């Protein structure tokens, strides 16, 4: 029984619609258009209340509840050609939500998956909190509304077919998009699309399929957009053919958030080959040309006098000193035995593989924007205010994106494109350079985490964690302007961050009185809600301390976790990775296993890794890089309650494992004199092929809760923590600074002026 079934909504006559019955609407339209009822009930907490806030209400629950009042505004449409369309109010950035959405519709409507067309909705302010992509919430919050809308459409099609075929509805079956009666007569849903439509909006009651009859949900499916992606037909922002939108780039400051003082040679640059326009905008100097190559030449030629930025003169060391000064106290040491440690996590880049980009066509009375946006309502309203236009005069189209990991919660490229287009009076196709995103883009903030666990005998008495971080920019709010503005207020941002922190973190172990506290400082950096936000650092610190406590008590790390975990689901994933990864097997000196657990958003996960820290591995030569240890094996088990598309979930977890390895071992930004030294992927060391585990296994656990939990971010924290724990066991020294290789600068930093570095003259010399 689902939470929605336990707390079912009341019908118009006051009766409760229970079990699998829900209310929906047939909307007035020339073809069949169906929607869910407003306010379908959210997941209900079950069992005895826990002292953990997230056991009662977590961030995902909040976002799901906030989206419900406008769920009736997103609709399933059946067309005369037999296809079914749905405009998803979320951003597809490679995580596969268009596929999982199509799976939900195909299941409830009994239409082949290949006939479902899922597009991305334009920014719709009337959706309020229902158009934010984040916190692993898309499938959770849309699971019931999409199914209800599809079920409404299914019922309407069957009634229309009953009239056409002269049969009772109960004698009809709908399968593979065709309605058939008892004597074999049939009619396709395309032929019924107009007949099933309604002249007026009608409220109806529907019953969803029981889980035991699922044939599409829970089965593995390839991505619906895979063919378009591999054949180059998938359209990203830079692929759009907007009339007269010419390539545009921005000359950016040498330090973070510096401002233009003056431009010495603007007219000279305007005269360069292909250049059409040069304009000063809020973040630098925009140049428009016939090609991006000409833009790069123009950016490199500009001579700009820059004013100081918001991180002027700062370095890793100075920021660490600020964090130390801001750390909340842990209180007096307990009278009982305890373990305590402090961990440092350096800045990490938040660039996606797709360069930050947007297209804008701004006229005197209107504007049209195209970009991959995870908070398009805030983008629309902010752009309108910046341009001095009413919001209804600004149209924001959400395009597919090549990655995000939280980066596309921010719409800086779209805002820049709009400002440049307005000042130049022409459409622009704006793209950031890789160096722009490394040095002026979003970063995971530097942080420290102090953990103290006190115990007596075999009992853990208390757990304290104090996490101190450079401020995480949450100015996207919950996807609309009110919470976005609240998150920017001098006091509101602290409350918003603390609420986010408390509703996304938990202690999954029976550790007595557990407390966590976040403190943030220094708002001078461009930070963001990078994938899993606070969880990788918080969980990594916790799991390392669990290892230390287990060792102090003379217990096996895996068995210790198993004995102290709260739930059977949690113990099951831990047991599964231990079994599949052969936990405790003999390994050579200098190598070791590590194991870790993480839960969030009603999902649980565990990771087991093996790491090779032997000198011949650590010191293997890598051009302009630090090889360091290598994870040779990774086993990851995940229980999301109900996996809508297990194949997609498996792919998500593979990416999470690579993220975790990167954050533990290699990926960081080095801050010096107010700017980051990294300038592209060639000197930002995300997990490469030479650091990927040759033995990788993802285990999707059988259905437990019957409802989907959060998945998109879930695997990062456990993976990072398992690698850190394995490193500690292999070397005999628990790591306290991450990534482990941060202390070695393995490349010669590229200059900041000009901001776009010179490209290699022979790329073959720079190939692995």
ABEGO torsion letter per residue (X at the ends): XBAAAABBBBBAAGBBBBEABBBBBBBBBABBBBBBBBGBBBBBBBEBBBABAAAABBAAAAAAAAAAAAAAABBBBBBAAGBBBBBBABBBAGAGAAAAAAAAAAAAAGBBAAABBBBBBBBBAAAEAAABBEGGAAAAAAAAAAAAAAAAAAAAAAAAAAAAAGBBAAABBBBGGBBBBAAGBBBBAAAAAAAABBABBBBBBBBBBBAAABAABGBBBBBAAAAAAAAGABBBAAABBBBGBBBBBBBBBABBGBBBABBAAAAAAAABBGBABBBBBAAEBBBBBABAAAAAAAAAABBBBBBBBAABGBBAAAAAAAAAAABBBAEBBBABBBBBBBBBBBBBBABBABBBBBBBBBBAABBBBBBBBABAAAAAAAAAAAAGBBAAABBBBBBBBBEAGGAAABAAAAAAAAAAAAAAGBBBBBBBBAAAAAAABBBBBBBBBBBBBBBBEABBABBBBBBBBBBBBAAAEAGBAAAAAAAABAAAAAAAAAAAAAAABBBABBAEBBBBBBBBBGAABBBBBBBGEAAAAAAAAAAAAAAAAAAAAGBBAAAAAAAABABAAAAAAAAAAAAAAGBGBBBBBGBBBBBBBBBBGGBBBBBBBBBBABAAAAABBBBGBBAEBBBABBBBBBBAGBBABAAAAAAAAAAAAAAAAAAAAABBBBBBGGBBABABAAABBBBBAAABBABBBBBBBBBAAGBBBBAAAAAAAAAAAAAAAAAAAAAGBBBABOBAAAABBABBBBBAOBABBBBBABAAAABX
